[in-house]
Amino acid sequence: MVLWWIGDIVLLVVVVPVLVALLNRVLAALERIRGASDDVLAGGGALAGRLDGVPEALTRTDAVVADVANGAVRYAGSVGKLLG
């Protein structure tokens, strides 16, 4: 019977504070993760409003790339004729 009381005292004095400390660390990490995810969500919402012109910019970029490719092909053909 006395051994049970000693075991209970050890449990209360040693194990419970260790578990509370570990739980505190886990909860602190969880709060940091929550804060970081809130920042990511706010940044994503702000970024979404700035992406309205992307399709038009991509269309213009595709046209510029096609023009450059045509010019490069013409240049390579001319150089090929010169070299022989």
Distance bins in CASP14 RR format, pairs under 12 A and 6 or more apart:
PFRMAT RR
TARGET T0000
AUTHOR 0000-0000-0000
RMODE 2
METHOD distances of the structure
MODEL  1
1 7 0 0 0 0 0 1 0 0 0 0 0
1 8 0 0 0 0 0 1 0 0 0 0 0
2 8 0 0 0 0 0 1 0 0 0 0 0
2 9 0 0 0 0 0 1 0 0 0 0 0
3 9 0 0 0 0 0 1 0 0 0 0 0
3 10 0 0 0 0 0 1 0 0 0 0 0
4 10 0 0 0 0 0 1 0 0 0 0 0
4 11 0 0 0 0 0 1 0 0 0 0 0
5 11 0 0 0 0 0 1 0 0 0 0 0
5 12 0 0 0 0 0 1 0 0 0 0 0
6 12 0 0 0 0 0 1 0 0 0 0 0
6 13 0 0 0 0 0 1 0 0 0 0 0
6 14 0 0 0 0 0 1 0 0 0 0 0
7 13 0 0 0 0 1 0 0 0 0 0 0
7 14 0 0 0 0 1 0 0 0 0 0 0
7 15 0 0 0 0 1 0 0 0 0 0 0
8 14 0 0 0 0 0 1 0 0 0 0 0
8 15 0 0 0 0 0 1 0 0 0 0 0
8 16 0 0 0 0 0 1 0 0 0 0 0
9 15 0 0 0 0 0 1 0 0 0 0 0
9 16 0 0 0 0 0 1 0 0 0 0 0
10 16 0 0 0 0 1 0 0 0 0 0 0
10 17 0 0 0 0 0 1 0 0 0 0 0
10 18 0 0 0 0 0 1 0 0 0 0 0
11 17 0 0 0 0 0 1 0 0 0 0 0
11 18 0 0 0 0 0 1 0 0 0 0 0
11 19 0 0 0 0 0 1 0 0 0 0 0
12 18 0 0 0 0 0 1 0 0 0 0 0
12 19 0 0 0 0 0 1 0 0 0 0 0
12 20 0 0 0 0 0 1 0 0 0 0 0
14 20 0 0 0 0 0 1 0 0 0 0 0
14 21 0 0 0 0 0 1 0 0 0 0 0
15 21 0 0 0 0 0 1 0 0 0 0 0
15 22 0 0 0 0 0 1 0 0 0 0 0
16 22 0 0 0 0 0 1 0 0 0 0 0
16 23 0 0 0 0 0 1 0 0 0 0 0
17 23 0 0 0 0 0 1 0 0 0 0 0
17 24 0 0 0 0 0 1 0 0 0 0 0
18 24 0 0 0 0 0 1 0 0 0 0 0
18 25 0 0 0 0 0 1 0 0 0 0 0
19 25 0 0 0 0 0 1 0 0 0 0 0
19 26 0 0 0 0 0 1 0 0 0 0 0
20 26 0 0 0 0 0 1 0 0 0 0 0
20 27 0 0 0 0 0 1 0 0 0 0 0
21 27 0 0 0 0 0 1 0 0 0 0 0
21 28 0 0 0 0 0 1 0 0 0 0 0
22 28 0 0 0 0 0 1 0 0 0 0 0
22 29 0 0 0 0 0 1 0 0 0 0 0
23 29 0 0 0 0 0 1 0 0 0 0 0
23 30 0 0 0 0 0 1 0 0 0 0 0
24 30 0 0 0 0 0 1 0 0 0 0 0
24 31 0 0 0 0 0 1 0 0 0 0 0
25 31 0 0 0 0 0 1 0 0 0 0 0
25 32 0 0 0 0 0 1 0 0 0 0 0
26 32 0 0 0 0 0 1 0 0 0 0 0
26 33 0 0 0 0 0 1 0 0 0 0 0
27 33 0 0 0 0 0 1 0 0 0 0 0
27 34 0 0 0 0 0 1 0 0 0 0 0
28 34 0 0 0 0 0 1 0 0 0 0 0
28 35 0 0 0 0 0 1 0 0 0 0 0
29 35 0 0 0 0 0 1 0 0 0 0 0
29 36 0 0 0 0 0 1 0 0 0 0 0
30 36 0 0 0 0 0 1 0 0 0 0 0
30 37 0 0 0 0 0 1 0 0 0 0 0
31 37 0 0 0 0 0 1 0 0 0 0 0
31 38 0 0 0 0 0 1 0 0 0 0 0
32 38 0 0 0 0 0 1 0 0 0 0 0
32 39 0 0 0 0 0 1 0 0 0 0 0
33 39 0 0 0 0 0 1 0 0 0 0 0
33 40 0 0 0 0 0 1 0 0 0 0 0
34 40 0 0 0 0 0 1 0 0 0 0 0
34 41 0 0 0 0 0 1 0 0 0 0 0
35 41 0 0 0 0 1 0 0 0 0 0 0
35 42 0 0 0 0 1 0 0 0 0 0 0
36 42 0 0 0 0 0 1 0 0 0 0 0
36 43 0 0 0 0 0 1 0 0 0 0 0
37 43 0 0 0 0 0 1 0 0 0 0 0
37 44 0 0 0 0 0 1 0 0 0 0 0
38 44 0 0 0 0 0 1 0 0 0 0 0
38 45 0 0 0 0 0 1 0 0 0 0 0
39 45 0 0 0 0 0 1 0 0 0 0 0
39 46 0 0 0 0 0 1 0 0 0 0 0
40 46 0 0 0 0 0 1 0 0 0 0 0
40 47 0 0 0 0 0 1 0 0 0 0 0
41 47 0 0 0 0 0 1 0 0 0 0 0
41 48 0 0 0 0 0 1 0 0 0 0 0
42 48 0 0 0 0 0 1 0 0 0 0 0
43 49 0 0 0 0 0 1 0 0 0 0 0
43 50 0 0 0 0 0 1 0 0 0 0 0
44 50 0 0 0 0 1 0 0 0 0 0 0
44 51 0 0 0 0 1 0 0 0 0 0 0
45 51 0 0 0 0 1 0 0 0 0 0 0
47 54 0 0 0 0 0 1 0 0 0 0 0
48 54 0 0 0 0 0 1 0 0 0 0 0
50 57 0 0 0 0 0 1 0 0 0 0 0
51 57 0 0 0 0 1 0 0 0 0 0 0
51 58 0 0 0 0 0 1 0 0 0 0 0
53 59 0 0 0 0 1 0 0 0 0 0 0
53 60 0 0 0 0 0 1 0 0 0 0 0
53 61 0 0 0 0 0 1 0 0 0 0 0
54 60 0 0 0 0 0 1 0 0 0 0 0
54 61 0 0 0 0 0 1 0 0 0 0 0
55 61 0 0 0 0 0 1 0 0 0 0 0
55 62 0 0 0 0 0 1 0 0 0 0 0
56 62 0 0 0 0 0 1 0 0 0 0 0
56 63 0 0 0 0 0 1 0 0 0 0 0
57 63 0 0 0 0 0 1 0 0 0 0 0
57 64 0 0 0 0 0 1 0 0 0 0 0
58 64 0 0 0 0 0 1 0 0 0 0 0
58 65 0 0 0 0 0 1 0 0 0 0 0
59 65 0 0 0 0 0 1 0 0 0 0 0
59 66 0 0 0 0 0 1 0 0 0 0 0
60 66 0 0 0 0 0 1 0 0 0 0 0
60 67 0 0 0 0 0 1 0 0 0 0 0
61 67 0 0 0 0 0 1 0 0 0 0 0
61 68 0 0 0 0 0 1 0 0 0 0 0
62 68 0 0 0 0 0 1 0 0 0 0 0
62 69 0 0 0 0 0 1 0 0 0 0 0
63 69 0 0 0 0 0 1 0 0 0 0 0
63 70 0 0 0 0 0 1 0 0 0 0 0
64 70 0 0 0 0 0 1 0 0 0 0 0
64 71 0 0 0 0 0 1 0 0 0 0 0
65 71 0 0 0 0 0 1 0 0 0 0 0
65 72 0 0 0 0 0 1 0 0 0 0 0
66 72 0 0 0 0 0 1 0 0 0 0 0
66 73 0 0 0 0 0 1 0 0 0 0 0
67 73 0 0 0 0 0 1 0 0 0 0 0
67 74 0 0 0 0 0 1 0 0 0 0 0
68 74 0 0 0 0 0 1 0 0 0 0 0
68 75 0 0 0 0 0 1 0 0 0 0 0
69 75 0 0 0 0 0 1 0 0 0 0 0
69 76 0 0 0 0 0 1 0 0 0 0 0
70 76 0 0 0 0 0 1 0 0 0 0 0
70 77 0 0 0 0 0 1 0 0 0 0 0
71 77 0 0 0 0 1 0 0 0 0 0 0
71 78 0 0 0 0 1 0 0 0 0 0 0
71 79 0 0 0 0 0 1 0 0 0 0 0
72 78 0 0 0 0 0 1 0 0 0 0 0
72 79 0 0 0 0 0 1 0 0 0 0 0
73 79 0 0 0 0 0 1 0 0 0 0 0
73 80 0 0 0 0 0 1 0 0 0 0 0
74 80 0 0 0 0 0 1 0 0 0 0 0
74 81 0 0 0 0 0 1 0 0 0 0 0
75 81 0 0 0 0 0 1 0 0 0 0 0
75 82 0 0 0 0 0 1 0 0 0 0 0
76 82 0 0 0 0 0 1 0 0 0 0 0
76 83 0 0 0 0 0 1 0 0 0 0 0
77 83 0 0 0 0 1 0 0 0 0 0 0
77 84 0 0 0 0 0 1 0 0 0 0 0
78 84 0 0 0 0 0 1 0 0 0 0 0
END
